[in-house]
């Protein structure tokens, strides 16, 4: 073949080879995709439960373990010695300040009062006699009948009787005070405990046990702890005069018992645990809180507005960080990395990665991979009751 003819056919030969190679690649690619599509169609869809991300206000809580304590606790004791003649309260009774709880035999103090009153009457009579005598001595001294010393002695006796009158009045007041103390009354309003002393026993002012313990239950306090790292934002709120809401939940942290507010923060951090104690106060009008009761306290620190909220169950953690399985319109899932913000008991706020109205998987995640076909099913109903939202 002449050289000129070879040069003319060589480009056409290369083009023909390239066209054949492209056709072979296209056939292999389309065939593989078709095979994958057939295999995907044959693979059954994974049943999952989904939830729709929503935009809204997300409350930020600090949680801590706490114990209910009475706002005031008083051990009621007798302030006088004597026989306890009556107990006027029932165990567990709600009493008000000033209510009669018990009574000590008042007769010894009544006798002391009568003695003091009698002594006062006698000293008043002697004082009157000394006053009249002093007046006569002054007249006699003016006439030169008695000496100045005799006049001064009589004036001194008159002053002594005046002092005796004041002492007698003090004795009367003391006897009346003892009579008042013989009636043992409630120093605060609250609930009485078990009776510590029965009628008929001899009580003393220095008895250690007392008659009964009264605890103030309305309002009532809760002591709880939070990590020291969470203390600065709390102190900032308190310093600014903001009222921080506190909710008390039961031992299982499922049901809210009462709502109150933060009262104060302890003045030191426990170095052994790295925590600080806080005190919240609750009105406890329904009596749901009881001293020494164990509770979980949720302290509302802040509210994030227009936050993206998804269930906590939707957030997964892997070697590359946190992610969620996002359900696409073709019913397949995609792995979406997310930035997680503050988290509650049931919901979490998303900083990045998910937009409002996007659908995420919350149940059936263990069988999912990128591109897995899913089938949405209804969530199983919890017969024990749904978990309350934070």
Order of alpha helices (4+ residues) and beta strands (2+ residues): alpha-beta-beta-beta-beta-beta-beta-alpha-alpha-beta-beta-beta-beta-beta-alpha-beta-beta-beta-beta-beta-beta-beta-beta-beta-beta-beta
